[in-house]
Each structure stands twice: as C-alpha cells, then as structure tokens.
Amino acid sequence: MTDNKRLLNIKNGYNFRDIGGYPTSDGRTTKWHKIIRSGNLAELDSNDQAYLKNYGVTNDIDLRSKMERDSEPDLLPDGIKYSKNPIFEQKQRRTADVMKKLYSTDPTVGKLHMQHVYEDLIENPIARDSYRRLFQILLKDPGESSLIHCSQGKDRTGMGIVMLMFVLGVDEKDIQADYLESAKQMVPYVQKKVKEYERYNINNICKENIKSLYTVSIDYYNAAMDKIKELYGNMNNFIHEYLQLSDSDIQKLRDKYLTNS
C-alpha cells in the first residue's frame, strides 16, 4: 500500500506521486521531493501549478509523443525546465468507432494488447533509446526535483520508474507495489473514460477492455519482466546493457537520490 505522503494534492490531474521513503539494498532510502511521477499536466490550474512549484519541482520530463504534446500541452509555472523525451514516436488516439470495432467481441483483447505494449517498452529500439536518454537527464541533473510523466503516468512512466527503482536498489516487492498503485489512483479516470464511451452504445465486453487499457496489472509488469529475462538474462544485465549505465553511473544516481536519514 502506498504511503499517503506520496500522494500529491493535485486537483486537476491524475496519479501524482512522490517515490520517496523506500528502503534500498545499501541501507539508505529514496529521497523525498526528488522524483515525482504523474499523468499529464494539461489541465493544471494556477493552484496546481503553484503547488508543484512549492513542492520543489524544477524539471518536467515529458515522455509523450509529439501528437500528445501538441494536443494537450503541459501547463507549467514559470521557472520549471521542460524536456521532451518521447518513449514512442506516435501514440494513436482511440476513436469510439475503433474501440467498438476492436474491443467488443473478446474481453481479453484489451489485456493482451497491454501486455504487448509492455513487451514493446523493452524490445522497441525507440523506447530503449528514450529510456537511455531519461537516465542521462537524471545523471546530469544537479540533484534538483524532476517530475516524470506521460498521459496517465502508468505505463511509459510506470516502467521508467520501475527501472529507476531497480537501479536505486529498491526491493522488488516495493517496486511492484508502487507500480500497482496506479490501478487505485486511476479509478476515477477509468470511470470517466467508460462514461465517455457509453455515449456510443458500447457493450459490456468493450467496457471491460476499456478498463484493461486504462489501468495497470501485475500481468503487464510480468510481461515486461519476462521480456527482460528473455533478452538480457537478469536485471543487472538489463541495467548495464539496455540502459547503458556503468557501475559509476549507478553509484552517482544512488548518491543523488538516496539518503541515510
């Protein structure tokens, strides 16, 4: 269960969370106010923006595609550095007609699609290069506070945070719990999406698939982990080969984002 301290009090956005307070293998803990994960920032009002600035956020790392950024640009307070780092070049929007055509006959299609997405996050060279850039951004950051986000903060961001927590030495049970917290935090968003599509007379099978598309599952996480094992053998190899992090890089990240207190 996620500590309520990790939930940011953002009124016009979803899934804003701090990854501070997790114990690590070297006896330290992840620092608070250093890495925040979230959904998009396109609906933030002035109070939300002031909240993020007062929270200490200095860097916004946007993992969305150009199409997503153009249609829903981040609303940021002055003084926050913005970096775009798309995990995928394109992310197609799902129209009601497409949803009804693809997701109305088999209730497992949505879940299977998401498992393929998670495999793609590991084996797609564009995603690989983008995650490498993400870690280079974090390495070069002078130790300020970075907010990492995509559209819902659950898949592209979710796996980026999973990778970072492994690098920092967080126990996998805590990594899984943090990842799965998105399912709880996204409930209002899922309900909103179902209502949007209900206007187009979707059936119950389609509703179940919508829920699968807009949440997270241990099956999605395991799909990524299985692909890592298949391609790299273990997490240590993945960190060094996929992310191209040296032992020195790992130590720098730990010194930057971990604390003894």
C-alpha positions as CSV (number, residue, x, y, z in Angstrom):
1,M,0.0,0.0,0.0
2,T,1.3,3.4,-0.9
3,D,2.1,5.9,1.9
4,N,-0.4,8.8,1.7
5,K,2.6,11.1,2.0
6,R,3.5,10.0,-1.6
7,L,0.2,11.4,-3.0
8,L,0.5,15.0,-4.2
9,N,-2.6,17.2,-3.7
10,I,-3.2,17.9,-7.3
11,K,-6.9,18.7,-8.1
12,N,-6.8,18.7,-11.9
13,G,-4.7,15.7,-12.8
14,Y,-4.2,12.0,-12.1
15,N,-1.6,9.8,-10.4
16,F,0.8,12.5,-9.0
17,R,3.1,10.6,-6.6
18,D,6.5,11.0,-4.9
19,I,8.8,7.9,-4.8
20,G,10.5,9.0,-1.6
21,G,10.8,6.9,1.5
22,Y,11.5,3.4,0.0
23,P,14.3,1.5,1.7
24,T,17.2,0.2,-0.5
25,S,19.7,-2.6,-0.5
26,D,22.5,-0.4,0.8
27,G,20.6,0.7,3.9
28,R,19.5,4.1,2.6
29,T,16.1,5.3,1.5
30,T,14.9,7.2,-1.6
31,K,14.8,10.9,-1.0
32,W,11.5,12.8,-0.8
33,H,10.8,15.7,-3.2
34,K,13.3,14.5,-5.8
35,I,11.4,12.2,-8.2
36,I,7.7,12.7,-8.8
37,R,5.7,10.6,-11.3
38,S,2.4,11.6,-12.8
39,G,-0.1,11.7,-15.6
40,N,-0.2,14.7,-17.9
41,L,-0.1,18.3,-16.9
42,A,-2.6,19.7,-19.5
43,E,-5.4,20.5,-17.1
44,L,-3.5,22.0,-14.2
45,D,-4.9,25.3,-12.9
46,S,-2.9,28.0,-11.2
47,N,-3.3,26.4,-7.8
48,D,-2.0,23.1,-9.1
49,Q,0.9,24.8,-10.8
50,A,1.8,26.8,-7.6
51,Y,1.6,23.5,-5.6
52,L,4.2,21.9,-7.8
53,K,6.5,24.8,-7.6
54,N,6.2,25.0,-3.9
55,Y,6.7,21.2,-3.7
56,G,10.1,21.9,-5.3
57,V,9.6,20.6,-8.8
58,T,12.3,22.2,-11.1
59,N,12.3,19.8,-14.1
60,D,9.5,18.4,-16.2
61,I,10.4,15.3,-18.3
62,D,7.6,14.6,-20.7
63,L,7.5,11.0,-22.2
64,R,4.6,11.6,-24.5
65,S,4.6,11.6,-28.3
66,K,4.6,14.8,-30.3
67,M,0.9,14.3,-31.2
68,E,0.0,14.0,-27.5
69,R,2.2,17.1,-26.6
70,D,0.6,19.2,-29.3
71,S,-3.0,18.3,-28.4
72,E,-2.5,18.5,-24.7
73,P,0.5,20.7,-23.9
74,D,1.8,20.9,-20.3
75,L,0.7,23.8,-18.2
76,L,3.8,24.8,-16.2
77,P,4.6,27.5,-13.8
78,D,7.5,29.8,-14.7
79,G,10.9,28.6,-13.9
80,I,10.4,24.9,-14.5
81,K,12.7,23.4,-17.1
82,Y,10.9,21.3,-19.7
83,S,12.4,18.3,-21.5
84,K,10.6,16.2,-24.1
85,N,11.7,12.6,-24.4
86,P,9.0,10.5,-26.2
87,I,9.1,6.8,-25.5
88,F,7.2,6.1,-28.7
89,E,7.2,8.3,-31.8
90,Q,3.5,8.0,-32.2
91,K,0.6,7.1,-29.9
92,Q,-2.6,6.7,-31.7
93,R,-5.8,8.0,-30.2
94,R,-8.6,5.5,-29.9
95,T,-11.8,6.8,-31.5
96,A,-15.2,5.4,-30.4
97,D,-15.5,3.6,-33.8
98,V,-12.1,2.0,-33.4
99,M,-12.9,0.9,-29.8
100,K,-16.2,-0.7,-30.8
101,K,-14.6,-2.5,-33.7
102,L,-11.6,-3.9,-31.9
103,Y,-12.8,-4.4,-28.3
104,S,-16.5,-5.5,-28.5
105,T,-16.2,-9.3,-29.1
106,D,-13.4,-10.6,-26.9
107,P,-13.0,-9.4,-23.2
108,T,-9.3,-10.4,-23.2
109,V,-8.2,-8.3,-26.1
110,G,-7.5,-5.2,-24.0
111,K,-5.4,-7.0,-21.6
112,L,-3.4,-8.8,-24.3
113,H,-2.8,-5.5,-26.1
114,M,-1.4,-4.0,-22.9
115,Q,0.9,-7.0,-22.4
116,H,2.2,-6.4,-25.9
117,V,2.7,-2.7,-25.1
118,Y,4.9,-3.7,-22.1
119,E,6.9,-6.1,-24.2
120,D,7.4,-3.3,-26.7
121,L,8.7,-1.0,-24.0
122,I,11.6,-3.4,-23.5
123,E,12.3,-4.6,-27.1
124,N,11.5,-1.5,-29.2
125,P,14.7,0.3,-30.0
126,I,13.0,3.7,-29.9
127,A,11.7,3.1,-26.4
128,R,15.2,1.8,-25.4
129,D,16.9,4.9,-26.7
130,S,14.4,7.1,-24.9
131,Y,14.8,5.4,-21.6
132,R,18.6,5.7,-22.0
133,R,18.1,9.5,-22.5
134,L,15.9,9.7,-19.5
135,F,18.7,8.3,-17.3
136,Q,21.2,10.6,-18.9
137,I,18.9,13.5,-18.0
138,L,18.8,12.3,-14.4
139,L,22.5,11.8,-14.3
140,K,23.2,15.3,-15.5
141,D,20.6,16.9,-13.2
142,P,22.3,18.7,-10.3
143,G,20.1,16.9,-7.8
144,E,17.0,19.0,-8.1
145,S,13.5,17.7,-8.3
146,S,12.2,16.1,-11.5
147,L,8.6,15.3,-12.4
148,I,8.5,12.4,-15.0
149,H,5.1,11.9,-16.8
150,C,3.3,10.6,-19.8
151,S,-0.5,10.7,-20.4
152,Q,-1.7,8.7,-17.4
153,G,1.6,8.1,-15.6
154,K,1.1,4.4,-15.5
155,D,2.8,2.6,-18.5
156,R,5.6,4.6,-20.0
157,T,6.2,6.5,-16.8
158,G,5.4,3.4,-14.8
159,M,8.2,1.3,-16.4
160,G,10.6,4.2,-16.3
161,I,10.1,4.4,-12.5
162,V,10.4,0.6,-12.2
163,M,13.7,0.8,-14.0
164,L,14.9,3.7,-11.8
165,M,13.9,1.9,-8.6
166,F,15.8,-1.2,-9.6
167,V,18.8,1.0,-10.3
168,L,18.5,2.6,-6.8
169,G,18.3,-0.8,-5.1
170,V,14.7,-0.7,-4.0
171,D,13.3,-4.2,-3.2
172,E,11.1,-5.6,-5.9
173,K,8.1,-6.0,-3.7
174,D,8.1,-2.3,-3.1
175,I,8.7,-1.7,-6.8
176,Q,5.7,-3.8,-7.7
177,A,3.5,-2.1,-5.0
178,D,4.5,1.4,-6.3
179,Y,3.7,0.3,-9.9
180,L,0.4,-1.3,-9.0
181,E,-0.7,1.8,-7.0
182,S,-1.6,3.3,-10.4
183,A,-4.6,0.9,-10.6
184,K,-6.0,2.6,-7.5
185,Q,-5.1,6.1,-8.5
186,M,-6.6,5.7,-12.0
187,V,-10.0,4.5,-10.9
188,P,-11.7,8.0,-11.4
189,Y,-10.0,8.3,-14.8
190,V,-11.2,4.8,-15.8
191,Q,-14.7,5.6,-14.8
192,K,-14.5,8.9,-16.8
193,K,-13.4,7.0,-19.9
194,V,-16.1,4.4,-19.6
195,K,-18.7,7.1,-19.3
196,E,-17.3,8.9,-22.4
197,Y,-17.6,5.7,-24.5
198,E,-21.0,4.8,-23.1
199,R,-22.4,7.6,-25.2
200,Y,-21.6,5.4,-28.3
201,N,-23.6,2.4,-27.0
202,I,-20.6,0.2,-26.3
203,N,-21.3,-3.3,-24.9
204,N,-20.1,-4.8,-21.6
205,I,-17.2,-6.6,-23.3
206,C,-16.0,-3.2,-24.6
207,K,-16.3,-1.7,-21.1
208,E,-14.1,-4.5,-19.7
209,N,-11.5,-3.9,-22.4
210,I,-11.5,-0.1,-21.7
211,K,-10.8,-0.9,-18.0
212,S,-7.9,-3.1,-19.1
213,L,-6.5,-0.3,-21.3
214,Y,-6.6,2.4,-18.7
215,T,-5.3,0.6,-15.7
216,V,-2.3,-1.5,-14.7
217,S,-1.9,-5.1,-13.8
218,I,0.7,-7.4,-12.4
219,D,0.3,-9.3,-15.7
220,Y,1.6,-6.2,-17.6
221,Y,4.5,-5.8,-15.2
222,N,5.3,-9.5,-15.6
223,A,5.2,-9.2,-19.4
224,A,8.0,-6.6,-19.2
225,M,10.0,-8.7,-16.7
226,D,9.7,-11.8,-18.8
227,K,10.9,-9.9,-21.8
228,I,13.9,-8.5,-19.8
229,K,14.8,-12.1,-18.7
230,E,14.4,-13.4,-22.3
231,L,16.6,-10.6,-23.9
232,Y,19.1,-9.8,-21.1
233,G,19.0,-12.7,-18.6
234,N,18.7,-10.7,-15.5
235,M,18.1,-7.2,-14.2
236,N,21.8,-6.4,-13.7
237,N,22.5,-7.1,-17.3
238,F,19.4,-5.1,-18.3
239,I,20.6,-2.1,-16.4
240,H,24.1,-2.2,-17.9
241,E,23.2,-3.2,-21.5
242,Y,19.7,-1.7,-22.1
243,L,20.1,1.4,-20.0
244,Q,23.9,1.6,-20.7
245,L,24.6,2.5,-17.1
246,S,28.1,1.9,-15.7
247,D,28.7,1.0,-12.1
248,S,29.9,4.6,-11.7
249,D,26.6,5.9,-13.1
250,I,24.6,3.7,-10.8
251,Q,26.6,5.0,-7.8
252,K,26.1,8.6,-8.9
253,L,22.3,8.1,-9.2
254,R,22.2,6.4,-5.8
255,D,24.2,9.2,-4.2
256,K,21.9,11.8,-5.8
257,Y,18.5,10.2,-5.0
258,L,19.2,8.3,-1.8
259,T,19.6,9.4,1.8
260,N,21.0,7.9,5.0
261,S,18.3,9.6,7.1
